[in-house]
Structure formats: structure tokens, C-alpha cells
Amino acid sequence: MTESPLHVITGAFGYSGGYIASRLLNQGARVRTITNSPDRASPLQGRIEAHPFNFDHPERLAQSLRGAAVLYNTYWVRFNASEFQHSVAVENSLTLFRAAKEAGVERVVHVSITNPSEDSRLEYFHGKAVLERELRTSGLSYAILRPTVLFGEQDILINNIAWILRRFPVFGVFGSGEYRLQPIFVDDLAALAVAQGASREDVVINAIGPETFSYRALVEAIGQAIGRPRPIVSIPPALGYGVAWALGHLLGDVVVTKPEIEGLMADLLYVNAPPAGTTALTTWARAHASTLGVRYASEMARRRNRHSEYRPSA
């Protein structure tokens, strides 16, 4: 009997990687994850193999990829912190691509971001552009998926907007709030990733959802969905960052960074492209109104605790 092809996912005990792994398992695929958190509690523990990243031992990393038909790469960091930096994430990702090439991986499905540019002074968008170029020129078959914001259970951004709306009488937006976002449901992104894993055509896909919001309209939609509509006020970006920093200090987290505000206001989370997902955020938020934003979702807590399960934030 022929063994099912092996699929390797980075971070399958985390957020988007977990959705990709679940879809592959439902198709009967053999699944392995490479991760910084091999012991993290997860419904997938015991159902898939888990190997450490071994970025500092590329030969071990290549061995963990050997025999894989597809590598799904969700590895990245959202911002710079003492424990992790964009520059290190870029170098680690390049090591991963080289290891995939050495291991004979047939296909790489790589999660990037909308509007990456090597000319950008924002490290997130610059680093993603570097990785796209290196993957395109690597000789590996590739699919590059460019989402903006993900939503779904275990989400952080959408959940924490709802959390703020539940607890404060007003919501402040940076400047006009008219810059745009196109959120995609995390399982729609997973479905797209799995479909691209079955292809061998080199593609770059703007992985956006079916709805386009201004940031102000997004906040309004979430507030209405959870029954907490609030007055939305425009505030200077510097003041908004100061308030977010103070809130993050109280919560032991990073609510938002200056580069994230700059990228948002520069309309970098918008593209003029057809949607790749079908699930509307407004529909999903109404269906999860009783739980969305009830608990705060902490980025830093997830990074520092490598054992606890990602609890649904919605």
C-alpha cells in the first residue's frame, strides 16, 4: 500500500498552521510540524509528528523536511521584542528555504503580507519582500499567499478590538480612520493553502476576504455585532500610540506598535484584487457575538508560554 504524501507545516500547534494541519488530516494526509513549541498543548498533539526548528543546525532542519511533498510556511514575528526580531525571522526563514531545497521538498506554500516591498522602511513589509524574492529565485515550486488580517478563533487583532469596545465608552482611531483592511477568515486561508499545496504552478495570490472596510467602519461593524456600538473618535497617531502603550503596559503585552500604525495608515493592508476567501467577517462576528472580545488575547503571553494551548479568544 502506497504511503500518503508527507506535508510539513511550521507552527501547527499555533494559529493558522493549526487550521492548515486540520484540513490536511481530514484529507488523510501525513502531517508533521516544525515548531518552537513542540510540547504546546493542542488537539493536534499525538496526531502529527513534532520536530524543533533547529535553525542553528540546518542539517537537522533539512532532515526534518526530508520526504515532504509540501512545506507550508507560516513562521514569522509580528514585531520586534527582546525575545525575537524581524531580522532574525528573515534569516531563519532563509535557512528554512535552503533546508527545503536540500531536503528535496517539492512545493513551498508561503504566507506573506499584502504590499511587501524591499524599498519599505517598515521591517515587516521589507522582510516579507526579501523572503518572496528569495523563494521565487530558489528553484523551488512555490505559492505565495498575501493575507492582510486574519480572523477566527484564537485571533488577536479582531478579538482585542472587541475587547476594548466591551470595556471603554469610546474607541479612538488613528487619524481619519479611513485607511482600509480586507480581513480573511483563517480557515479560508487554510483552504487556499491546502489547495495550493496540491498544485505545482508558481503563483502569488492576494489572500483577502470578501469584505473591504475602512478601519473606522471595521470598528463600527464589530461594535454592532457584539452589541457594543461606541462613539468613534479621531485622535493623533502619537496620542493613540501612547494610550495603546499604556494599556499594553498594564496588560503585559504589546497592543500595537508604531510601525503597525504607519503601515495601517499607509493603506498597506488593502489591495485592488478579487477576494480569495468567502467568509464575511460581519457574519462570523455576529455568530460569535457572545464570546468575541470577552477575554483579552495576549501576543506576548503566547510567545513566552510555550506549553499552554492557544485558547479560543472568540
LOSE-265613 format. One record per residue: chain; z, y, x of N, C-alpha, C in turn; residue in one letter; residue number from 1. Coordinates in steps of 0.05 Angstrom, whole numbers, plus 5000, padded with zeros to 4 digits. Atoms other than C-alpha are relative to their C-alpha. Example, Ala and Ser with C-alpha at 12.3 -4.5 7.8 and 13.67 -1.06 7.14 Angstrom:
2
 vofi n_pz n_py n_px ca_pz ca_py ca_px c_pz c_py c_px firo rokol
    A 5000 4976 5018  5156  4910  5246 5000 5024 5018    A     1
    A 4999 4976 4984  5143  4979  5273 5014 5022 4985    S     2
***
This chain:
314
 vofi n_pz n_py n_px ca_pz ca_py ca_px c_pz c_py c_px firo rokol
    A 5000 4976 5017  5000  5000  5000 5000 5025 5018    M     1
    A 5002 4976 4984  4980  5068  5028 5023 5019 4994    T     2
    A 4977 4982 5003  5038  5115  5041 4990 5027 4991    E     3
    A 5007 4974 5009  5037  5182  5006 4999 5020 5023    S     4
    A 5001 4980 4979  5017  5242  5049 5027 5014 5003    P     5
    A 4975 4986 4995  5076  5278  5081 4995 5031 4998    L     6
    A 5000 4971 5002  5089  5351  5062 5026 5011 5012    H     7
    A 4976 4988 4987  5136  5394  5104 5003 5029 4990    V     8
    A 4994 4974 5011  5169  5456  5075 5023 5013 5017    I     9
    A 4978 4986 4987  5211  5508  5112 5019 5009 4978    T    10
    A 4980 4989 5018  5276  5523  5076 5000 4988 4972    G    11
    A 5001 5012 5027  5271  5473  5018 5027 5000 4986    A    12
    A 4974 4999 5013  5346  5479  5006 5007 5029 4991    F    13
    A 4996 4973 5007  5337  5553  4993 4986 5007 4974    G    14
    A 5010 4989 5025  5298  5594  4941 4971 4989 4995    Y    15
    A 5027 5007 5007  5222  5590  4938 4993 4972 5012    S    16
    A 5005 5026 4988  5220  5529  4985 5009 4978 4982    G    17
    A 4990 5020 5018  5262  5491  4935 4982 4994 4976    G    18
    A 5019 5003 5022  5213  5503  4879 4975 4985 5009    Y    19
    A 5023 5014 4990  5155  5480  4922 5006 4971 5004    I    20
    A 4992 5028 4995  5193  5417  4942 5002 4985 4974    A    21
    A 4996 5013 5025  5210  5401  4870 4973 4993 4987    S    22
    A 5027 5005 5011  5137  5407  4848 4987 4977 5016    R    23
    A 5013 5021 4985  5114  5362  4905 5014 4973 4994    L    24
    A 4987 5024 5007  5167  5310  4889 4991 4989 4973    L    25
    A 5009 5008 5026  5145  5310  4817 4972 4988 5000    N    26
    A 5027 5011 4997  5075  5293  4842 5001 4974 5016    Q    27
    A 4998 5025 4985  5102  5233  4881 4996 5003 5030    G    28
    A 5005 4995 4971  5094  5266  4950 5025 4993 5016    A    29
    A 4979 5001 4980  5136  5251  5011 5006 5028 5010    R    30
    A 4993 4973 4994  5174  5314  5027 5021 5001 5022    V    31
    A 4981 4995 4978  5210  5337  5090 5005 5030 5001    R    32
    A 4995 4971 4995  5244  5404  5103 5009 5004 5028    T    33
    A 4988 4991 4975  5257  5440  5168 5015 5026 4992    I    34
    A 4982 4979 5011  5314  5489  5159 5022 5007 5019    T    35
    A 4975 4991 4985  5371  5529  5189 5025 4989 4986    N    36
    A 4977 5009 5015  5416  5497  5136 4996 4971 4991    S    37
    A 5005 5028 5008  5405  5421  5137 5023 4988 4984    P    38
    A 4978 5011 5015  5474  5410  5107 5007 5016 4974    D    39
    A 4994 4984 5024  5469  5460  5050 4999 4983 4975    R    40
    A 5000 5015 5025  5487  5431  4982 4976 5008 4984    A    41
    A 5024 4995 5015  5425  5424  4940 4994 4975 4983    S    42
    A 5009 5023 5015  5398  5380  4884 4979 4983 5015    P    43
    A 5020 5015 4984  5345  5360  4936 5012 4983 5022    L    44
    A 4987 5016 4979  5396  5331  4985 4998 4971 4992    Q    45
    A 5003 5028 5004  5383  5257  4992 4972 4992 4989    G    46
    A 5026 5006 5011  5314  5263  4961 4978 5007 5020    R    47
    A 5020 4993 4979  5279  5294  5022 5014 4998 5027    I    48
    A 4989 5000 4973  5288  5289  5097 5006 5029 5008    E    49
    A 4993 4973 4990  5321  5349  5131 5002 5000 5030    A    50
    A 4999 4997 4971  5309  5370  5203 5006 5029 5007    H    51
    A 4995 4972 4992  5334  5432  5240 4974 5012 5011    P    52
    A 5025 4987 4991  5282  5484  5260 4994 4994 5029    F    53
    A 5005 5005 4972  5291  5474  5335 4980 5019 5013    N    54
    A 5018 4981 4989  5255  5538  5351 5003 5002 5031    F    55
    A 4995 4999 4971  5287  5536  5421 4992 4974 5014    D    56
    A 5010 5025 4988  5260  5465  5431 4973 4993 4986    H    57
    A 5025 5003 5014  5186  5469  5410 4990 4971 4998    P    58
    A 5010 5028 5001  5173  5396  5427 5014 4984 4978    E    59
    A 4986 5013 5022  5227  5374  5377 4989 5011 4973    R    60
    A 5012 4988 5025  5198  5422  5325 4974 4987 4994    L    61
    A 5026 5013 5003  5129  5392  5336 5004 4971 4990    A    62
    A 4995 5027 5008  5158  5322  5328 5008 4999 4970    Q    63
    A 4992 5000 5029  5189  5341  5260 4976 5006 4982    S    64
    A 5024 4994 5016  5119  5363  5238 4979 4978 5002    L    65
    A 5021 5020 4995  5081  5303  5264 4995 4983 4975    R    66
    A 5007 5016 5023  5044  5266  5210 4997 5015 4974    G    67
    A 5001 4984 5024  5046  5323  5160 4972 5007 4993    A    68
    A 5026 4990 5009  4985  5337  5118 5001 5030 4996    A    69
    A 4998 4971 5006  5011  5406  5098 5027 5010 5008    V    70
    A 4976 4985 4994  5063  5455  5123 5001 5024 4981    L    71
    A 4996 4977 5017  5089  5505  5072 5021 5018 5013    Y    72
    A 4982 4983 4985  5120  5564  5109 5011 5023 4983    N    73
    A 4987 4978 5014  5170  5607  5071 5020 5014 5018    T    74
    A 4980 4989 4982  5211  5624  5133 4995 5030 5005    Y    75
    A 5002 4971 4994  5226  5699  5142 5028 5011 4998    W    76
    A 4975 4986 5005  5282  5750  5142 4993 5026 4986    V    77
    A 5006 4977 5017  5287  5808  5093 5004 5026 5015    R    78
    A 4994 4975 4985  5317  5860  5141 5013 4992 5026    F    79
    A 4986 5005 4974  5348  5867  5210 5030 5001 4996    N    80
    A 4971 5001 5001  5421  5849  5218 5009 4989 5027    A    81
    A 4990 5009 4974  5466  5828  5276 4993 4970 5004    S    82
    A 5005 5029 4998  5452  5754  5259 4970 4993 5001    E    83
    A 5029 5007 5002  5376  5759  5250 4984 5026 5001    F    84
    A 5018 4977 4997  5318  5807  5266 4971 4992 4993    Q    85
    A 5028 5005 5005  5246  5814  5245 4985 4990 5025    H    86
    A 5014 5008 4975  5223  5809  5318 5004 4971 5006    S    87
    A 4994 5028 4994  5257  5742  5326 4986 4982 4979    V    88
    A 5013 5015 5021  5229  5718  5259 4970 4997 5007    A    89
    A 5028 5001 4993  5159  5735  5284 4996 4979 5023    V    90
    A 5002 5019 4977  5169  5697  5350 5005 4971 4990    E    91
    A 4994 5027 5010  5199  5637  5313 4976 4990 4983    N    92
    A 5022 5008 5017  5141  5636  5264 4976 4993 5018    S    93
    A 5022 5007 4982  5090  5637  5321 5006 4973 5014    L    94
    A 4993 5027 4989  5128  5578  5352 4994 4978 4980    T    95
    A 5005 5019 5022  5123  5543  5285 4970 4994 4998    L    96
    A 5030 5004 5002  5047  5553  5282 4990 4984 5023    F    97
    A 5009 5016 4976  5038  5527  5353 5009 4971 4998    R    98
    A 4990 5027 5004  5081  5467  5337 4983 4985 4979    A    99
    A 5017 5013 5020  5040  5453  5275 4973 4992 5011    A   100
    A 5026 5007 4987  4976  5455  5316 5003 4976 5018    K   101
    A 4995 5022 4982  5005  5409  5368 5004 4974 4985    E   102
    A 4993 5023 5015  5030  5361  5315 4977 4989 4983    A   103
    A 5023 5009 5015  4962  5356  5282 5002 5005 4970    G   104
    A 4998 4993 5029  4982  5387  5215 4973 5009 4990    V   105
    A 5027 4995 5011  4920  5391  5171 4998 5028 4987    E   106
    A 5002 4976 5017  4937  5453  5130 5027 5015 5001    R   107
    A 4976 4984 5002  4986  5511  5130 4997 5019 4976    V   108
    A 4998 4981 5023  5005  5548  5066 5023 5019 5008    V   109
    A 4982 4980 4988  5039  5612  5090 5006 5022 4980    H   110
    A 4992 4979 5019  5078  5661  5047 5003 5026 5016    V   111
    A 5001 4974 4986  5064  5733  5070 5011 5022 4981    S   112
    A 4992 4977 5017  5070  5800  5033 4975 5016 4993    I   113
    A 5022 4982 5006  5023  5848  4998 4998 5023 5021    T   114
    A 5006 4977 4982  4990  5901  5042 5012 4999 5028    N   115
    A 4991 5001 4972  5010  5876  5111 4981 5016 5018    P   116
    A 5017 4984 4981  4985  5920  5168 5013 5001 5027    S   117
    A 4990 4997 4972  4992  5918  5243 5004 5029 5008    E   118
    A 4996 4971 4995  4989  5994  5240 5025 5010 4987    D   119
    A 4976 4990 5015  5051  5998  5196 5023 5003 5019    S   120
    A 4976 4997 4984  5114  6025  5227 5024 4986 4987    R   121
    A 4979 5016 5013  5154  5982  5178 4998 4972 5011    L   122
    A 5001 5026 4986  5173  5919  5215 4992 4977 4982    E   123
    A 5006 5022 5019  5168  5875  5153 4970 4997 4997    Y   124
    A 5029 5001 5005  5095  5893  5139 4985 4996 5026    F   125
    A 5013 5003 4974  5076  5897  5212 5002 4970 5009    H   126
    A 4995 5027 4992  5107  5829  5228 4983 4980 4984    G   127
    A 5016 5018 5017  5073  5795  5169 4971 5002 5007    K   128
    A 5028 4997 4992  5006  5823  5191 4994 4986 5026    A   129
    A 5003 5014 4974  5016  5796  5262 4997 4970 4994    V   130
    A 5001 5028 5006  5030  5727  5233 4975 4992 4986    L   131
    A 5025 5006 5013  4970  5729  5188 4977 4998 5020    E   132
    A 5022 5001 4980  4924  5745  5246 5002 4975 5017    R   133
    A 4996 5024 4982  4954  5690  5290 4993 4975 4985    E   134
    A 5007 5024 5015  4947  5639  5234 4970 4998 4996    L   135
    A 5029 5001 5005  4875  5659  5219 4985 4992 5025    R   136
    A 5014 5006 4975  4856  5651  5292 5010 4975 5014    T   137
    A 4987 5023 4987  4897  5588  5305 4982 4975 5000    S   138
    A 5016 5024 5004  4843  5539  5284 5011 4981 4979    G   139
    A 4988 5015 5022  4889  5511  5230 4987 5008 4974    L   140
    A 5007 4994 5028  4865  5506  5158 5023 5015 4988    S   141
    A 4978 4983 5010  4904  5560  5121 4995 5011 4972    Y   142
    A 4999 4984 5024  4922  5591  5055 5022 5020 5004    A   143
    A 4980 4979 4998  4958  5658  5059 5005 5011 4973    I   144
    A 4992 4990 5026  4996  5677  4997 5016 5026 5003    L   145
    A 4988 4974 4997  5016  5750  4989 5015 5008 4974    R   146
    A 4985 4991 5023  5071  5759  4936 5012 5028 5004    P   147
    A 4984 4975 4998  5108  5824  4921 5029 4993 4997    T   148
    A 4972 5006 5007  5175  5810  4887 5000 4974 4985    V   149
    A 4996 5024 5015  5197  5741  4864 5022 5003 4980    L   150
    A 4978 5001 5019  5238  5730  4802 5004 4971 4990    F   151
    A 4993 5027 5009  5273  5668  4774 5029 4995 5006    G   152
    A 4973 5007 4993  5338  5632  4780 5004 5000 5031    E   153
    A 4993 4996 4972  5372  5646  4848 4987 5025 5012    Q   154
    A 5012 4975 4991  5333  5712  4852 5022 5020 5008    D   155
    A 4981 4980 4992  5367  5771  4885 4993 5028 4988    I   156
    A 5007 4973 5008  5329  5836  4870 5002 5005 4970    L   157
    A 5000 4995 5028  5317  5830  4796 5028 4995 4988    I   158
    A 4972 5005 5009  5386  5799  4785 5018 5023 5006    N   159
    A 4981 4979 4993  5421  5855  4821 4993 5027 4987    N   160
    A 5006 4977 5018  5383  5909  4783 5015 4997 4974    I   161
    A 4986 5005 5025  5411  5876  4720 5030 5002 5004    A   162
    A 4971 4998 4995  5480  5871  4752 5009 5029 5000    W   163
    A 4994 4972 5000  5480  5946  4765 4999 5012 4971    I   164
    A 5003 4990 5027  5455  5961  4694 5024 4991 4983    L   165
    A 4977 5010 5016  5513  5919  4666 5025 5016 5006    R   166
    A 4974 4989 4991  5566  5958  4705 5001 5030 5003    R   167
    A 5000 4972 4996  5544  6030  4712 4986 5015 4977    F   168
    A 5011 4986 5024  5528  6083  4659 4972 5011 5004    P   169
    A 5027 4990 4994  5465  6108  4694 4988 4984 5023    V   170
    A 5013 5014 4977  5414  6079  4742 4982 5021 5014    F   171
    A 5015 4981 4984  5385  6121  4798 4975 4987 5013    G   172
    A 5024 5010 4986  5313  6111  4823 4993 5020 5022    V   173
    A 5007 4983 4977  5287  6138  4889 4976 5017 4992    F   174
    A 5022 4982 5007  5245  6200  4875 4991 4996 4972    G   175
    A 5011 5002 5028  5199  6195  4815 5004 4973 4987    S   176
    A 4999 5027 5012  5205  6120  4807 4973 4990 4990    G   177
    A 5027 5008 5011  5130  6116  4792 4984 4982 5019    E   178
    A 5013 5020 4982  5112  6071  4851 5002 4973 4986    Y   179
    A 5005 5024 5016  5091  6002  4828 5008 4974 5013    R   180
    A 4993 5028 4992  5111  5928  4832 4986 4981 4981    L   181
    A 5013 5021 5016  5078  5864  4807 5015 4974 5004    Q   182
    A 4984 5024 4995  5133  5811  4805 4987 4974 4991    P   183
    A 5010 5027 5007  5114  5737  4804 5023 4981 4997    I   184
    A 4980 5021 5005  5155  5680  4776 5000 4981 5024    F   185
    A 4998 5017 4976  5180  5637  4834 4986 4973 4996    V   186
    A 5013 5026 5004  5154  5573  4802 4970 5003 4997    D   187
    A 5029 4995 4999  5086  5604  4792 4990 5002 5029    D   188
    A 5007 4999 4971  5085  5619  4867 5000 4971 5011    L   189
    A 4998 5028 4991  5106  5546  4879 4975 4984 4991    A   190
    A 5023 5014 5011  5050  5520  4834 4975 5008 5016    A   191
    A 5023 4990 4984  5000  5564  4872 5000 4987 5028    L   192
    A 4997 5011 4973  5027  5539  4939 4991 4971 5001    A   193
    A 5007 5028 5001  5021  5466  4919 4970 4996 4995    V   194
    A 5029 5002 5005  4950  5476  4892 4985 5006 5026    A   195
    A 5014 4993 4975  4930  5509  4958 5005 4979 5021    Q   196
    A 4995 5022 4982  4962  5452  4996 4980 4978 4997    G   197
    A 5020 5021 5005  4911  5406  4964 4972 5008 5007    A   198
    A 5027 4990 4992  4852  5450  4986 4998 5001 5030    S   199
    A 5004 4996 4971  4822  5459  5055 4984 5025 5005    R   200
    A 5014 4975 4997  4788  5526  5043 5018 5021 5010    E   201
    A 4983 4978 4989  4814  5584  5084 4999 5023 4980    D   202
    A 4999 4979 5020  4838  5636  5034 5024 5019 5005    V   203
    A 4978 4981 5001  4881  5698  5027 5002 5008 4971    V   204
    A 4997 4996 5028  4909  5706  4957 5023 5020 4995    I   205
    A 4979 4982 5009  4948  5765  4927 5015 4986 4978    N   206
    A 4985 5016 5019  5002  5725  4892 5017 5017 4983    A   207
    A 4986 4981 5018  5021  5774  4838 5002 4989 4972    I   208
    A 4996 5008 5027  5046  5765  4768 4983 5015 4980    G   209
    A 5018 4989 5020  5013  5785  4702 5007 5028 4992    P   210
    A 4992 4973 5008  5052  5850  4693 5003 5018 5024    E   211
    A 4996 4979 4980  5050  5914  4733 5018 5021 4989    T   212
    A 4980 4980 5009  5109  5961  4728 5001 5023 5020    F   213
    A 4989 4981 4982  5128  6027  4757 5029 4991 5004    S   214
    A 4972 5008 4996  5198  6019  4787 5017 5009 4977    Y   215
    A 4984 4989 5023  5226  6063  4732 4996 4982 4976    R   216
    A 5005 5017 5023  5192  6020  4679 5012 4972 5003    A   217
    A 4987 5026 4995  5217  5956  4712 5029 5001 4993    L   218
    A 4971 4998 5007  5289  5980  4707 5004 5003 4970    V   219
    A 4998 4997 5029  5278  6001  4635 4996 4973 4986    E   220
    A 5006 5026 5012  5248  5933  4618 5024 4980 5003    A   221
    A 4978 5017 4995  5306  5896  4650 5024 5008 4983    I   222
    A 4978 4990 5016  5357  5940  4615 4997 4993 4971    G   223
    A 5004 5007 5029  5326  5928  4547 5002 4970 4996    Q   224
    A 4999 5029 5002  5320  5853  4560 5029 4990 4998    A   225
    A 4972 5010 4999  5395  5845  4574 5018 5016 4981    I   226
    A 4984 4985 5019  5417  5895  4521 5017 5021 5013    G   227
    A 4986 4979 4985  5439  5947  4572 4981 5023 5007    R   228
    A 5017 4977 4992  5390  6005  4568 5017 5023 5010    P   229
    A 4984 4978 4988  5415  6062  4612 4981 5023 5005    R   230
    A 5016 4977 4991  5392  6132  4627 4992 4996 5029    P   231
    A 5011 5003 4973  5348  6131  4689 4996 5027 5012    I   232
    A 5002 4974 4988  5354  6190  4736 4986 4998 5027    V   233
    A 5013 4998 4974  5312  6210  4795 5019 5013 5020    S   234
    A 4982 4989 4979  5352  6221  4859 4985 5000 5027    I   235
    A 5013 5000 4974  5331  6239  4930 5004 4973 5014    P   236
    A 4998 5027 4987  5317  6175  4971 5024 4999 5018    P   237
    A 4977 5001 4981  5370  6194  5023 5026 4997 4985    A   238
    A 4976 5003 5016  5423  6201  4969 5002 4972 4988    L   239
    A 5001 5027 5011  5401  6136  4936 5008 4980 5021    G   240
    A 4993 5019 4979  5406  6100  5002 5030 5002 5006    Y   241
    A 4972 4997 4995  5476  6129  5014 5017 4986 4979    G   242
    A 4985 5014 5022  5500  6104  4946 4998 4970 5004    V   243
    A 5004 5028 4996  5469  6036  4959 5016 4989 5024    A   244
    A 4985 5008 4976  5501  6033  5028 5029 4997 4993    W   245
    A 4971 5001 5007  5570  6048  4999 5005 4976 4982    A   246
    A 4997 5023 5017  5561  5996  4945 4999 4974 5016    L   247
    A 5002 5024 4983  5538  5945  4996 5025 4996 5018    G   248
    A 4975 5002 4984  5599  5961  5039 5022 4988 4984    H   249
    A 4980 5011 5018  5644  5946  4980 4995 4970 4994    L   250
    A 5007 5028 5007  5607  5881  4965 4997 4982 5025    L   251
    A 5004 5016 4976  5600  5859  5038 4971 4990 5002    G   252
    A 5028 5008 5001  5524  5858  5030 4983 5024 5007    D   253
    A 5020 4979 4997  5461  5899  5042 4985 5001 4974    V   254
    A 5013 4998 5027  5437  5924  4974 4970 5007 5004    V   255
    A 5028 4992 4994  5374  5959  5001 5001 5014 5027    V   256
    A 5002 4987 4974  5350  5985  5068 4981 5024 4999    T   257
    A 5018 4977 4998  5315  6049  5088 4971 4992 5001    K   258
    A 5028 5010 5000  5251  6011  5106 4991 4989 4973    P   259
    A 5008 5010 5026  5252  5976  5039 4994 5023 4980    E   260
    A 5005 4977 5017  5257  6043  5003 4973 5012 5007    I   261
    A 5025 4988 4991  5200  6070  5045 4976 4984 4991    E   262
    A 5022 5017 5008  5155  6010  5032 4996 5001 4970    G   263
    A 5001 4998 5030  5171  6013  4957 4986 5026 4992    L   264
    A 5010 4974 5008  5156  6087  4952 4971 5004 5010    M   265
    A 5028 4998 4990  5091  6078  4992 4981 4983 4984    A   266
    A 5017 5017 5018  5065  6032  4937 4990 4975 5014    D   267
    A 5009 5024 4985  5061  5973  4985 5005 4974 4984    L   268
    A 4996 5023 5017  5084  5925  4930 4981 5000 4976    L   269
    A 5021 5000 5021  5022  5938  4889 4973 4995 5013    Y   270
    A 5028 5003 4992  4950  5914  4897 4983 4999 4975    V   271
    A 5019 5001 5022  4889  5920  4854 4986 4973 5001    N   272
    A 5010 5028 5000  4876  5846  4842 5008 4986 4975    A   273
    A 4992 5015 5024  4877  5796  4786 5026 4985 5004    P   274
    A 4975 5014 4996  4943  5761  4773 4996 4971 5008    P   275
    A 5001 5029 4992  4956  5693  4805 5021 4984 4985    A   276
    A 4979 5013 5016  5017  5678  4761 4996 5006 4971    G   277
    A 5003 4997 5029  5022  5672  4685 5026 5007 4986    T   278
    A 4974 4996 5013  5096  5680  4671 5008 5030 5001    T   279
    A 4993 4972 5002  5115  5750  4647 5030 5004 5006    A   280
    A 4972 4994 4995  5179  5779  4675 5015 5008 4975    L   281
    A 4986 4991 5024  5195  5812  4608 5007 4976 4983    T   282
    A 4995 5024 5016  5190  5745  4572 5023 4984 5013    T   283
    A 4979 5016 4986  5232  5709  4625 5027 5014 4999    W   284
    A 4974 4985 5000  5285  5764  4627 5013 4998 4972    A   285
    A 4988 5003 5027  5294  5761  4551 5012 4972 4996    R   286
    A 4991 5028 5003  5301  5685  4555 5026 4996 5015    A   287
    A 4976 5003 4983  5356  5693  4608 5019 5024 4997    H   288
    A 4984 4976 5004  5389  5755  4579 5030 4995 5002    A   289
    A 4971 5005 5001  5457  5722  4572 5012 4996 5028    S   290
    A 4990 5006 4974  5462  5706  4646 4989 5019 5022    T   291
    A 5013 4984 4979  5416  5754  4684 5019 5024 5007    L   292
    A 4983 4978 4990  5459  5801  4726 5030 4997 4994    G   293
    A 4971 5004 5005  5526  5771  4704 5015 4998 5027    V   294
    A 4989 5002 4973  5540  5753  4777 4983 5015 5020    R   295
    A 5014 4988 4978  5521  5793  4838 4989 4979 5019    Y   296
    A 5012 5018 4981  5474  5756  4886 4999 5012 5027    A   297
    A 4996 4988 4973  5491  5769  4959 4981 4987 5020    S   298
    A 5017 5009 4978  5438  5763  5013 5016 4991 5024    E   299
    A 4985 5006 4976  5488  5764  5069 5018 4975 4996    M   300
    A 4984 5024 5005  5533  5711  5036 4983 4975 5004    A   301
    A 5018 5023 4997  5474  5664  5033 4994 4994 5029    R   302
    A 5007 5003 4971  5457  5677  5106 5023 4989 5016    R   303
    A 4976 5007 4984  5528  5667  5131 5012 4973 4992    R   304
    A 4990 5026 5009  5547  5607  5089 4977 4980 4999    N   305
    A 5022 5019 4998  5501  5550  5109 5005 4974 4986    R   306
    A 4993 5025 5013  5535  5498  5066 5000 5001 4970    H   307
    A 4999 4999 5029  5542  5524  4995 4972 5001 4987    S   308
    A 5025 5000 5015  5487  5514  4944 4993 5028 4991    E   309
    A 5009 4976 5012  5445  5572  4922 5005 4998 4970    Y   310
    A 4993 5001 5028  5477  5583  4854 4980 5017 4984    R   311
    A 5017 4983 5016  5432  5608  4798 5013 5027 4995    P   312
    A 4989 4973 5005  5442  5684  4794 4993 5008 4972    S   313
    A 5006 4995 5028  5410  5682  4725 5003 4975 4984    A   314
***
